[in-house]
Amino acid sequence: MILAILGSASIVLAQGYKVGSKVEDFSLKNVDGTMVSLSDYSDEEGVVVIFTCNHCPYAVAYEDRIINLHKKYSEKGFPVLAINPNDPEVQPDDSFEKMVERAEDKEFPFKYVFDENQEVYPKFGATRTPHCYLIDKDMRVRYIGAIDDNYKSEDAVEKTYLEDAIDALLSGKNPDPSFTKAIGCTIKAAK
């Protein structure tokens, strides 16, 4: 991250992967206690990385849609990998133990891993929950942003950005748009 100083105020500007960037491998603990690496998905067409968490109302509103996305696209080679980037000291509802409970309660069909040392989300440049990164077979970012255009109601969605991006890759095209603004709670960084 870069700290910009503007007069007496300062803001943090997100750095990270851009569309076209090659993603570094990482290994994080899944809710079942096993370690999951990005390289575990090398036999897939790609992977849908979604930074999400337990407590954020936006993330909670999208849980069923994320489950459905995984069910629809994992069969086509694009499984979901959910990553909780939040520090449980800042937000106790996002502890590993609470992640395990949430995954069991919701019967998550995808891996739900913990960025315990908060080393992965800054590399991506993720700032919100949920924040999506569509990665292709060559481990290149092809889409960054929101799942769709209406977190409040799935029935009111007009633009399914993430699904459209996956469908584009499946048909040999580039996602358009390849970037949208992620809407959600800010990631809770360690103090």
Contact map, one row per residue, 1 for C-alpha under 8 A:
11100000000111110000000000000000000000000000000000000000000000000000000000000000000000000000000000000000000000000000000001000000000000000000000000000000000000000000000000000000000000000000000
11110000000111100000000000000000000000000000000000000000000000000000000000000000000000000000000000000000000000000000000000000000000000000000000000000000000000000000000000000000000000000000000
11111000011110000000000000000000000000000000000000000000000000000000000000000000000000000000000000000000000000000000000000000000000000000000000000000000000000000000000000000000000000000000000
01111100011110000000000000000000000000000000000000000000000000000000000000000000000000000000000000000000000000000000000000000000000000000000000000000000000000000000000000000000000000000000000
00111111111000000000000000000000000000000000000000000000000000000000000000000000000000000000000000000000000000000000000000000000000000000000000000000000000000000000000000000000000000000000000
00011111111000000000000000000000000000000000000000000000000000000000000000000000000000000000000000000000000000000000000000000000000000000000000000000000000000000000000000000000000000000000000
00001111110000000000000000000000000000000000000000000000000000000000000000000000000000000000000000000000000000000000000000000000000000000000000000000000000000000000000000000000000000000000000
00001111110000000000000000000000000000000000000000000000000000000000000000000000000000000000000000000000000000000000000000000000000000000000000000000000000000000000000000000000000000000000000
00001111111000000000000000000000000000000000000000000000000000000000000000000000000000000000000000000000000000000000000000000000000000000000000000000000000000000000000000000000000000000000000
00111111111100000000000000000000000000000000000000000000000000000000000000000000000000000000000000000000000000000000000000000000000000000000000000000000000000000000000000000000000000000000000
00111100111110000000000000000000000000000000000000000000000000000000000000000000000000000000000000000000000000000000000000000000000000000000000000000000000000000000000000000000000000000000000
11110000011111000000000000000000000000000000000000000000000000000000000000000000000000000000000000000000000000000000000000000000000000000000000000000000000000000000000000000000000000000000000
11110000001111100000000000000000000000000000000000000000000000000000000000000000000000000000000000000000000000000000000000000000000000000000000000000000000000000000000000000000000000000000000
11000000000111110000000000000000000000000000000000000000000000000000000000000000000000000000000000000000000000000000000001001110000000000000000000000000000000000000000000000000000000000000000
11000000000011111000000000000000000000000000000000000000000000000000000000000000000000000000000000000000000000000000000001111000000000000000000000000000000000000000000000000000000000000000000
10000000000001111100000000000000000000000000000000000000000000000000000000000000000000000000000000000000000000000000000001111100000000000000000000000000000000000000000000000000000000000000000
00000000000000111110111000000000000000000000000000000000000000000000000000000000000000000000000000000000000000000000000000111000000000000000100000000000000000000000000000000000000000000000000
00000000000000011111100000000000000000000000000000000000000000000000000000000000000000000000000000000000000000000000000000000000000000000000100100000000000000000000000000000000000000000000000
00000000000000001111100000000000000000000000000000000000000000000000000000000000000000000000000000000000000000000000000000000000000000000001111100000000000000000000000000000000011000000000000
00000000000000000111110000000000000000000000000000000000000000000000000000000000000000000000000000000000000000000000000000000000000000000001110000000000000000000000000000000000000000000000000
00000000000000001111111000000000000000000000000000000000000000000000000000000000000000000000000000000000000000000000000000000000000000000001100000000000000000000000000000000000000000000000000
00000000000000001001111100000000000000000000000000000000000000000000000000000000000000000000000000000000000000000000000000000000000000000111100000000000000000000000000000000000000000000000000
00000000000000001000111110000000000000000000000000000000000000000000000000000000000000000000000000000000000000000000000000000000000000000011100000000000000000000000000000000000000000000000000
00000000000000000000011111000000000000000000000000000000000000000000000000000000000000000000000000000000000000000000000000000000000000000010000000000000000000000000000000000000000000000000000
00000000000000000000001111100000000011100000000000000000000000000000000000000000000000000000000000000000000000000000000000000000000000000000000000000000000000000000000000000000000000000000000
00000000000000000000000111110000000011100000000000000000000000000000000000000000000000000000000000000000000000000000000100000000000000000000000000000000000000000000000000000000000000000000000
00000000000000000000000011111000001111000000000000000000000000000000000000000000000000000000000000000000000000000000000000000000000000000000000000000000000000000000000000000000000000000000000
00000000000000000000000001111100001110000000000000000000000000000000000000000000000000000000000000000000000000001111000000000000000000000000000000000000000000000000000000000000000000000000000
00000000000000000000000000111111111100000000000000000000000000000000000000000000000000000000000000000000000000001110000000000000000000000000000000000000000000000000000000000000000000000000000
00000000000000000000000000011111111100000000000000000000000000000000000000000000000000000000000000000000000000111100000000000000000000000000000000000000000000000000000000000000000000000000000
00000000000000000000000000001111110000000000000000000000000000000000000000000000000000000000000100110010000000111100000000000000000000000000000000000000000000000000000000000000000000000000000
00000000000000000000000000001111110000000000000000000000000000000000000000000000000000000000000000010000000000000000000000000000000000000000000000000000000000000000000000000000000000000000000
00000000000000000000000000001111111000000000000000000000000000000000000000000000000000000000000000000000000000000000000000000000000000000000000000000000000000000000000000000000000000000000000
00000000000000000000000000001111111100000000000000000000000000000000000000000000000000000000000000000000000000000000000000000000000000000000000000000000000000000000000000000000000000000000000
00000000000000000000000000111100111110000000000000000000000000000000000000000000000000000000000000000000000000000000000000000000000000000000000000000000000000000000000000000000000000000000000
00000000000000000000000000111100011111010000000000000000000000000000000000000000000000000000000000000000000000101000000000000000000000000000000000000000000000000000000000000000000000000000000
00000000000000000000000011110000001111111000000000000000000000000000000000000000000000000000000000000000000000000000000000000000000000000000000000000000000000000000000000000000000000000000000
00000000000000000000000011100000000111111100000000000000000000000000000000000000000000000000000000000000000000000000000000000000000000000000000000000000000000000000000000000000000000000000000
00000000000000000000000011000000000011111100000000000000000000000000000000000000000000000000000000000000000000000000000000000000000000000000000000000000000000000000000000000000000000000000000
00000000000000000000000000000000000111111110000000000000000000000000000000000000000000000000000000000000000000000000000000000000000000000000000000000000000000000000000000000000000000000000000
00000000000000000000000000000000000011111111011000000000000000000000000000000000000000000000000000000000000000000000000000000000000000000000000000000000000000000000000000000000000000000000000
00000000000000000000000000000000000001111111110000000000000000000000000000000000000000000000000000000000000000000000000000000000000000001000000000000000000000000000000000000000000000000000000
00000000000000000000000000000000000000011111100000000000000000000000000000000000000000000000000000000000000000000000000000000000000000001000000000000000000000000000000000000000000000000000000
00000000000000000000000000000000000000001111111000000000000000000000000000001110000000000000000000000000000000000000000000000000000000001000000000000000000000000000000000000000000000000000000
00000000000000000000000000000000000000000111111000000000000000000000000000011100000000000000000000000000000000000000000000000000000000011000000000000000000000000000000000000000000000000000000
00000000000000000000000000000000000000001101111100000000000000000000000000001110000000000000000000000000000000000000000000000000000001111110000000000000000000000000000000000000000000000000000
00000000000000000000000000000000000000001001111110000000000000000000000000001111100000000000000000000000000000000000000000000000000001111000000000000000000000000000000000000000000000000000000
00000000000000000000000000000000000000000000011111000000000000000000000000000111100000000000000000000000000000000000000000000000000111100000000000000000000000000000000000000000000000000000000
00000000000000000000000000000000000000000000001111100000000000000000000000000001111000000000000000000000000000000000000000000000000111100000000000000000000000000000000000000000000000000000000
00000000000000000000000000000000000000000000000111110000000000000000000000000001111000000000000000000000000000000000000000000000011110000000000000000000000000000000000000000000000000000000000
00000000000000000000000000000000000000000000000011111000000000000000000000000000011110000000000000000000000000000000000010000101111100000000000000000000000000000000000000000000000000000000000
00000000000000000000000000000000000000000000000001111100001000000000000000000000011110000000000000000000000000000000000000000001111000000000000000000000000000000000000000000000000000000000000
00000000000000000000000000000000000000000000000000111111001100000000000000000000001111000000010000100000000000000000000000000000110000000000000000000000000000000000000000000000000000000000000
00000000000000000000000000000000000000000000000000011111001100000000000000000000000000000000110001100100000000000000000000000000000000000000000000000000000000000000000000000000000000000000000
00000000000000000000000000000000000000000000000000001111101100000000000000000000000000000000110000000000000000000000000000000000000000000000000000000000000000000000000000000000000000000000000
00000000000000000000000000000000000000000000000000001111111100000000000000000000000000000000000000000000000000000000000000000000100000000000000000000000000000000000000000000000000000011000000
00000000000000000000000000000000000000000000000000000011111110000000000000000000000000000000000000000000000000000000000000000000000000000000000000000000000000000000000000000000000000011000000
00000000000000000000000000000000000000000000000000000001111111000000000000000000000000000000000000000000000000000000000000000000110000000000000000000010000000000000000000000000000000111000000
00000000000000000000000000000000000000000000000000011111111111100000000000000000000000000000000000000000000000000000000000000000110000000000000000000000000000000000000000000000000000010000000
00000000000000000000000000000000000000000000000000001111111111100000000000000000000000000000000000000000000000000000000000000000000000000000000000000000000000000000000000000000000000000000000
00000000000000000000000000000000000000000000000000000000111111110000000000000000000000000000000000000000000000000000000000000000000000000000000000000011000000000000000000000000000000000000000
00000000000000000000000000000000000000000000000000000000011111111100000000000000000000000000000000000000000000000000000000000000010000000000000000000010000000000000000000000000000000000000000
00000000000000000000000000000000000000000000000000000000001111111110000000000000000000000000000000000000000000000000000000000000000000000000000000000000000000000000000000000000000000000000000
00000000000000000000000000000000000000000000000000000000000011111111000000000000000000000000000000000000000000000000000000000000000000000000000000000000000000000000000000000000000000000000000
00000000000000000000000000000000000000000000000000000000000001111111100000000000000000000000000000000000000000000000000000000000000000000000000000000000010000000000000000000000000000000000000
00000000000000000000000000000000000000000000000000000000000001111111110000000001000000000000000000000000000000000000000000000000000000000000000000000000000000000000000000000000000000000000000
00000000000000000000000000000000000000000000000000000000000000111111111000000000000000000000000000000000000111000000000000000000000000000000000000000000000000000000000000000000000000000000000
00000000000000000000000000000000000000000000000000000000000000011111111100000000000000000000000000000000000000000000000000000000000000000000000000000000000000000000000000000000000000000000000
00000000000000000000000000000000000000000000000000000000000000001111111111000001000000000000000000000000000000000000000000000000000000000000000000000000000000000010000000000000000000000000000
00000000000000000000000000000000000000000000000000000000000000000111111111000111000000000000000000000000000011000000000000000000000000000000000000000000000000000000000000000000000000000000000
00000000000000000000000000000000000000000000000000000000000000000011111111100010000000000000000000000000000010000000000000000000000000000000000000000000000000000000000000000000000000000000000
00000000000000000000000000000000000000000000000000000000000000000001111111110000000000000000000000000000000000000000000000000000000000000000000000000000000000000000000000000000000000000000000
00000000000000000000000000000000000000000000000000000000000000000000111111111110000000000000000000000000000000000000000000000000000000000000000000000000000000000000000000000000000000000000000
00000000000000000000000000000000000000000000000000000000000000000000111111111111000000000000000000000000000000000000000000000000000000000000000000000000000000000000000000000000000000000000000
00000000000000000000000000000000000000000000000000000000000000000000001111111110000000000000000000000000000000000000000000000000000000000000000000000000000000000000000000000000000000000000000
00000000000000000000000000000000000000000000100000000000000000000000000111111100000000000000000000000000000000000000000000000000000000000000000000000000000000000000000000000000000000000000000
00000000000000000000000000000000000000000001111000000000000000000000000011111110000000000000000000000000000000000000000000000000000000000000000000000000000000000000000000000000000000000000000
00000000000000000000000000000000000000000001111100000000000000000000010011111111000000000000000000000000000000000000000000000000000000000000000000000000000000000000010000000000000000000000000
00000000000000000000000000000000000000000001011100000000000000000000011011101111100000000000000000000000000001000000000000000000000000000000000000000000000000000000000000000000000000000000000
00000000000000000000000000000000000000000000001111000000000000000100110001000111110000000000000000000000000001100000000000000000000000000000000000000000000000000000000000000000000000000000000
00000000000000000000000000000000000000000000001111000000000000000000000000000011111000000000000000000000000001111000000000000000000000000000000000000000000000000000000000000000000000000000000
00000000000000000000000000000000000000000000000011110000000000000000000000000001111100000000000000000000000001111000000000000000000000000000000000000000000000000000000000000000000000000000000
00000000000000000000000000000000000000000000000011111000000000000000000000000000111110000000000000000000000000011110000000000000000000000000000000000000000000000000000000000000000000000000000
00000000000000000000000000000000000000000000000000111000000000000000000000000000011111000000010000000000000000011110000000000000000000000000000000000000000000000000000000000000000000000000000
00000000000000000000000000000000000000000000000000111000000000000000000000000000001111100000000000000000000000000111010110000000000000000000000000000000000000000000000000000000000000000011000
00000000000000000000000000000000000000000000000000001000000000000000000000000000000111110110010000000000000000000011010000000000000000000000000000000000000000000000000000000000000000000011100
00000000000000000000000000000000000000000000000000000000000000000000000000000000000011111111011000000000000000000001010000000000000000000000000000000000000000000000000000000000000000000001110
00000000000000000000000000000000000000000000000000000000000000000000000000000000000001111111111000000000000000000000000000000000000000000000000000000000000000000000000000000000000000000000000
00000000000000000000000000000000000000000000000000000000000000000000000000000000000000111111000000000000000000000000000000000000000000000000000000000000000000000000000000000000000000000000010
00000000000000000000000000000000000000000000000000000000000000000000000000000000000001111111000000000000000000000000000000000000000000000000000000000000000000000000000000000000000000000001111
00000000000000000000000000000000000000000000000000000000000000000000000000000000000001111111111000000000000000000000000000000000000000000000000000000000000000000000000000000000000000000001000
00000000000000000000000000000000000000000000000000000000000000000000000000000000000000111111111000000000000000000000000000000000000000000000000000000000000000000000000000000000000000000000000
00000000000000000000000000000000000000000000000000000110000000000000000000000000000000010011111001000000000000000000000000000000000000000000000000000000000000000000000000000000000000000000000
00000000000000000000000000000000000000000000000000001110000000000000000000000000000101110011111101100000000000000000000000000000000000000000000000000000000000000000000000000000000000000000000
00000000000000000000000000000000000000000000000000000000000000000000000000000000000000110011111111100000000000000000000000000000000000000000000000000000000000000000000000000000000000000000000
00000000000000000000000000000010000000000000000000000000000000000000000000000000000000000000011111110000000000000100000000000000000000000000000000000000000000000000000000000000000000000000000
00000000000000000000000000000000000000000000000000000000000000000000000000000000000000000000001111111000000000000000000000000000000000000000000000000000000000000000000000000000000000000000000
00000000000000000000000000000000000000000000000000000100000000000000000000000000000000000000111111111100000000000000000000000000000000000000000000000000000000000000000000000000000000000000000
00000000000000000000000000000010000000000000000000001100000000000000000000000000000000000000011111111110000000010000000000000000000000000000000000000000000000000000000000000000000000000000000
00000000000000000000000000000011000000000000000000000000000000000000000000000000000000000000000111111111000000000000000000000000000000000000000000000000000000000000000000000000000000000000000
00000000000000000000000000000000000000000000000000000000000000000000000000000000000000000000000011111111100000000000000000000000000000000000000000000000000000000000000000000000000000000000000
00000000000000000000000000000000000000000000000000000100000000000000000000000000000000000000000001111111110000000000000000000000000000000000000000000000000000000000000000000000000000000000000
00000000000000000000000000000010000000000000000000000000000000000000000000000000000000000000000000111111111100010000000000000000000000000000000000000000000000000000000000000000000000000000000
00000000000000000000000000000000000000000000000000000000000000000000000000000000000000000000000000011111111100000000000000000000000000000000000000000000000000000000000000000000000000000000000
00000000000000000000000000000000000000000000000000000000000000000000000000000000000000000000000000001111111000000000000000000000000000000000000000000000000000000000000000000000000000000000000
00000000000000000000000000000000000000000000000000000000000000000000000000000000000000000000000000000111111100000000000000000000000000000000000000000000000000000000000000000000000000000000000
00000000000000000000000000000000000000000000000000000000000000000000000000000000000000000000000000000011111110000000000000000000000000000000000000000000000000000000000000000000000000000000000
00000000000000000000000000000000000000000000000000000000000000000010000000000000000000000000000000000011011111110000000000000000000000000000000000000000000000000000000000000000000000000000000
00000000000000000000000000000000000000000000000000000000000000000010011000000000000000000000000000000000001111100000000000000000000000000000000000000000000000000000000000000000000000000000000
00000000000000000000000000000000000000000000000000000000000000000010010000000011110000000000000000000000000111110000000000000000000000000000000000000000000000000000000000000000000000000000000
00000000000000000000000000000110000100000000000000000000000000000000000000000001110000000000000000000000000111111000000000000000000000000000000000000000000000000000000000000000000000000000000
00000000000000000000000000000110000000000000000000000000000000000000000000000000111100000000000000100010000101111100000000000000000000000000000000000000000000000000000000000000000000000000000
00000000000000000000000000011110000100000000000000000000000000000000000000000000111100000000000000000000000000111110000000000000000000000000000000000000000000000000000000000000000000000000000
00000000000000000000000000011110000000000000000000000000000000000000000000000000001110000000000100000000000000011111000000000000000000000000000000000000000000000000000000000000000000000000000
00000000000000000000000000011000000000000000000000000000000000000000000000000000001111000000000000000000000000001111111110000000000000000000000000000000000000000000000000000000000000000000000
00000000000000000000000000010000000000000000000000000000000000000000000000000000000011100000000000000000000000000111111000000000000000000000000000000000000000000000000000000000000000000000000
00000000000000000000000000000000000000000000000000000000000000000000000000000000000000000000000000000000000000000011111000000000000000000000000000000000000000000000000000000000000000000000000
00000000000000000000000000000000000000000000000000000000000000000000000000000000000011100000000000000000000000000011111111000000000000000000000000000000000000000000000000000000000000000000100
00000000000000000000000000000000000000000000000000000000000000000000000000000000000000000000000000000000000000000011111111100000000000000000000000000000000000000000000000000000000000000000000
00000000000000000000000001000000000000000000000000000000000000000000000000000000000010000000000000000000000000000010011111110000000000000000000000000000000000000000000000000000000000000000000
00000000000000000000000000000000000000000000000000100000000000000000000000000000000010000000000000000000000000000010011111111110000000000000000000000000000000000000000000000000000000000000000
10000000000001110000000000000000000000000000000000000000000000000000000000000000000000000000000000000000000000000000011111111100000000000000000000000000000000000000000000000000000000000000000
00000000000000111000000000000000000000000000000000000000000000000000000000000000000000000000000000000000000000000000001111111100000000000000000000000000000000000000000000000000000000000000000
00000000000000111000000000000000000000000000000000000000000000000000000000000000000000000000000000000000000000000000000111111100000000000000000000000000000000000000000000000000000000000000000
00000000000001111000000000000000000000000000000000000000000000000000000000000000000000000000000000000000000000000000000011111110000000000000000000000000000000000000000000000000000000000000000
00000000000001010000000000000000000000000000000000100000000000000000000000000000000000000000000000000000000000000000000011111111001000000000000000000000000000000000000000000000000000000010000
00000000000001000000000000000000000000000000000000000000000000000000000000000000000000000000000000000000000000000000000010001111101000000000000000000000000000000000000000000000000000000110000
00000000000000000000000000000000000000000000000000110000000000000000000000000000000000000000000000000000000000000000000000000111111000000000000000000000000000000000000000000000000001111110000
00000000000000000000000000000000000000000000000000111001011000000000000000000000000000000000000000000000000000000000000000000011111000000000000000000000000000000000000000000000000001111110000
00000000000000000000000000000000000000000000000001111000011001000000000000000000000000000000000000000000000000000000000000000001111100000000000001100000000000000000000000000000000001111000000
00000000000000000000000000000000000000000000000001110000000000000000000000000000000000000000000000000000000000000000000000000111111110000000000111100000000000000000000000000000000001110000000
00000000000000000000000000000000000000000000000111100000000000000000000000000000000000000000000000000000000000000000000000000000011111000000001111100000000000000100000000000000000001000000000
00000000000000000000000000000000000000000000000111000000000000000000000000000000000000000000000000000000000000000000000000000000001111100000111110000000000000000000000000000000000000000000000
00000000000000000000000000000000000000000000011110000000000000000000000000000000000000000000000000000000000000000000000000000000000111110000111100000000000000000100110000000000000000000000000
00000000000000000000000000000000000000000000011110000000000000000000000000000000000000000000000000000000000000000000000000000000000011111111111000000000000000000000000000000000000000000000000
00000000000000000000000000000000000000000000111000000000000000000000000000000000000000000000000000000000000000000000000000000000000001111111110000000000000000000000000010000000000000000000000
00000000000000000000000000000000000000000111111000000000000000000000000000000000000000000000000000000000000000000000000000000000000000111111000000000000000000000000000000000000000000000000000
00000000000000000000010000000000000000000000010000000000000000000000000000000000000000000000000000000000000000000000000000000000000000111111000000000000000000000000000000000000000000000000000
00000000000000000000011100000000000000000000010000000000000000000000000000000000000000000000000000000000000000000000000000000000000000111111100000000000000000000000000000000000000000000000000
00000000000000000011111000000000000000000000000000000000000000000000000000000000000000000000000000000000000000000000000000000000000000111111110000000000000000000000000000000000000000000000000
00000000000000001111111000000000000000000000000000000000000000000000000000000000000000000000000000000000000000000000000000000000000011110011111100000000000000000000000000000000000000000000000
00000000000000000011000000000000000000000000000000000000000000000000000000000000000000000000000000000000000000000000000000000000000011110001111100000000000000000000100000000110010000000000000
00000000000000000010000000000000000000000000000000000000000000000000000000000000000000000000000000000000000000000000000000000000000111100000111110000000000000000100100000000010111000000000000
00000000000000000110000000000000000000000000000000000000000000000000000000000000000000000000000000000000000000000000000000000000001111000000111111000000000000000000000000000000011100000000000
00000000000000000000000000000000000000000000000000000000000000000000000000000000000000000000000000000000000000000000000000000000001110000000001111100000000000000100000000000000001111000000000
00000000000000000000000000000000000000000000000000000000000000000000000000000000000000000000000000000000000000000000000000000000011100000000000111111000000000001100000000000000000111100000000
00000000000000000000000000000000000000000000000000000000000000000000000000000000000000000000000000000000000000000000000000000000011100000000000011111000000000011110000000000000000001000000000
00000000000000000000000000000000000000000000000000000000000000000000000000000000000000000000000000000000000000000000000000000000000000000000000001111110000011111100000000000000000000000000000
00000000000000000000000000000000000000000000000000000000000000000000000000000000000000000000000000000000000000000000000000000000000000000000000001111110000011111000000000000000000000000000000
00000000000000000000000000000000000000000000000000000000000000000000000000000000000000000000000000000000000000000000000000000000000000000000000000011111110111000000000000000000000000000000000
00000000000000000000000000000000000000000000000000000000010011000000000000000000000000000000000000000000000000000000000000000000000000000000000000011111110000000000000000000000000000000000000
00000000000000000000000000000000000000000000000000000000000010000000000000000000000000000000000000000000000000000000000000000000000000000000000000000111110000000000000000000000000000000000000
00000000000000000000000000000000000000000000000000000000000000000000000000000000000000000000000000000000000000000000000000000000000000000000000000000111111110000000000000000000000000000000000
00000000000000000000000000000000000000000000000000000000000000001000000000000000000000000000000000000000000000000000000000000000000000000000000000000111111110000000000000000000000000000000000
00000000000000000000000000000000000000000000000000000000000000000000000000000000000000000000000000000000000000000000000000000000000000000000000000000000111110000000000000000000000000000000000
00000000000000000000000000000000000000000000000000000000000000000000000000000000000000000000000000000000000000000000000000000000000000000000000000000100111111000000000000000000000000000000000
00000000000000000000000000000000000000000000000000000000000000000000000000000000000000000000000000000000000000000000000000000000000000000000000000011100111111110000000000000000000000000000000
00000000000000000000000000000000000000000000000000000000000000000000000000000000000000000000000000000000000000000000000000000000000000000000000000011100000111110000000000000000000000000000000
00000000000000000000000000000000000000000000000000000000000000000000000000000000000000000000000000000000000000000000000000000000000000000000000000011000000011111000000000000000000000000000000
00000000000000000000000000000000000000000000000000000000000000000000000000000000000000000000000000000000000000000000000000000000000000000000000000111000000011111111000000000000000000000000000
00000000000000000000000000000000000000000000000000000000000000000000000000000000000000000000000000000000000000000000000000000000000000000000000001111000000000111111100000000000100100000000000
00000000000000000000000000000000000000000000000000000000000000000000000000000000000000000000000000000000000000000000000000000000000101000000001011110000000000011111110000000000000000000000000
00000000000000000000000000000000000000000000000000000000000000000000100000000000000000000000000000000000000000000000000000000000000000000000000000100000000000011111111000000000000000000000000
00000000000000000000000000000000000000000000000000000000000000000000000000000000000000000000000000000000000000000000000000000000000000000000000000000000000000011111111100000011000000000000000
00000000000000000000000000000000000000000000000000000000000000000000000000000000000000000000000000000000000000000000000000000000000001000000011000000000000000001111111110000111110000000000000
00000000000000000000000000000000000000000000000000000000000000000000000000000100000000000000000000000000000000000000000000000000000001000000000000000000000000000111111111000010000000000000000
00000000000000000000000000000000000000000000000000000000000000000000000000000000000000000000000000000000000000000000000000000000000000000000000000000000000000000011111111100000000000000000000
00000000000000000000000000000000000000000000000000000000000000000000000000000000000000000000000000000000000000000000000000000000000000000000000000000000000000000001111111111111000000000000000
00000000000000000000000000000000000000000000000000000000000000000000000000000000000000000000000000000000000000000000000000000000000000010000000000000000000000000000111111111110000000000000000
00000000000000000000000000000000000000000000000000000000000000000000000000000000000000000000000000000000000000000000000000000000000000000000000000000000000000000000011111111000000000000000000
00000000000000000000000000000000000000000000000000000000000000000000000000000000000000000000000000000000000000000000000000000000000000000000000000000000000000000000001111111000000000000000000
00000000000000000000000000000000000000000000000000000000000000000000000000000000000000000000000000000000000000000000000000000000000000000000000000000000000000000000000111111100000000000000000
00000000000000000000000000000000000000000000000000000000000000000000000000000000000000000000000000000000000000000000000000000000000000000000000000000000000000000000000111111110000000000000000
00000000000000000000000000000000000000000000000000000000000000000000000000000000000000000000000000000000000000000000000000000000000000000000010000000000000000000000100110011111010000000000000
00000000000000000000000000000000000000000000000000000000000000000000000000000000000000000000000000000000000000000000000000000000000000000000011000000000000000000001110110001111110000000000000
00000000000000000000000000000000000000000000000000000000000000000000000000000000000000000000000000000000000000000000000000000000000000000000000000000000000000000001100100000111111000000000000
00000000000000000000000000000000000000000000000000000000000000000000000000000000000000000000000000000000000000000000000000000000000000000000001000000000000000001000100000000011111100000000000
00000000000000000010000000000000000000000000000000000000000000000000000000000000000000000000000000000000000000000000000000000000000000000000011100000000000000000000100000000111111100000000000
00000000000000000010000000000000000000000000000000000000000000000000000000000000000000000000000000000000000000000000000000000000000000000000001110000000000000000000000000000001111110000000000
00000000000000000000000000000000000000000000000000000000000000000000000000000000000000000000000000000000000000000000000000000000000000000000000111000000000000001000000000000000111111000000000
00000000000000000000000000000000000000000000000000000000000000000000000000000000000000000000000000000000000000000000000000000000000000000000000011000000000000000000000000000000001111100000000
00000000000000000000000000000000000000000000000000000000000000000000000000000000000000000000000000000000000000000000000000000001111100000000000011100000000000000000000000000000000111110000000
00000000000000000000000000000000000000000000000000000000010000000000000000000000000000000000000000000000000000000000000000000001111000000000000001000000000000000000000000000000000011111000000
00000000000000000000000000000000000000000000000000000001111000000000000000000000000000000000000000000000000000000000000000000001111000000000000000000000000000000000000000000000000001111100000
00000000000000000000000000000000000000000000000000000001110000000000000000000000000000000000000000000000000000000000000000000001110000000000000000000000000000000000000000000000000000111110000
00000000000000000000000000000000000000000000000000000000000000000000000000000000000000000000000000000000000000000000000000000011100000000000000000000000000000000000000000000000000000011111000
00000000000000000000000000000000000000000000000000000000000000000000000000000000000011000000000000000000000000000000000000000111100000000000000000000000000000000000000000000000000000001111100
00000000000000000000000000000000000000000000000000000000000000000000000000000000000011100110000000000000000000000000000000000000000000000000000000000000000000000000000000000000000000000111110
00000000000000000000000000000000000000000000000000000000000000000000000000000000000001100100000000000000000000000000010000000000000000000000000000000000000000000000000000000000000000000011111
00000000000000000000000000000000000000000000000000000000000000000000000000000000000000101100000000000000000000000000000000000000000000000000000000000000000000000000000000000000000000000001111
00000000000000000000000000000000000000000000000000000000000000000000000000000000000000000100000000000000000000000000000000000000000000000000000000000000000000000000000000000000000000000000111
